[in-house]
């Protein structure tokens, strides 16, 4: 399964680490465009120069880890798409040109189901996406969560309340499902 990942999923860190961790475990093939990576850079830069430097390193690591993820968006694809927010057209175009099966985004309202269905795409929220991964491969996903939270703790992040941390990462249903296993 090929999944185009929107910039809002790539930044913040915990959400990205869980999604890309699932990709690394064989859960799916990630896709992104240079413009999506640029949106990640800009989002990180808004929080300060140090975060911009860290984002640049994280982007380099992600592109090295997933060299097949890069999608070239064709101008002709951009020209034939309509979305409520014109600033999101490049995301849908990358999904189309990357032959994605799904588009993973937090911005559900910006990608109407009918606009994506016309291109054979399914829009997914990461909360639903990771929850389904958990149900499909509970041991792998629980190990992934443990690893990512241990890494966060090494950087000084308080991980004592896993559910609250995951809720802040926009994953409330995933957090609840983890607690129920």
Order of alpha helices (4+ residues) and beta strands (2+ residues): beta-alpha-alpha-beta-alpha-alpha-beta-alpha-alpha-beta-alpha-beta-alpha-alpha-alpha-alpha
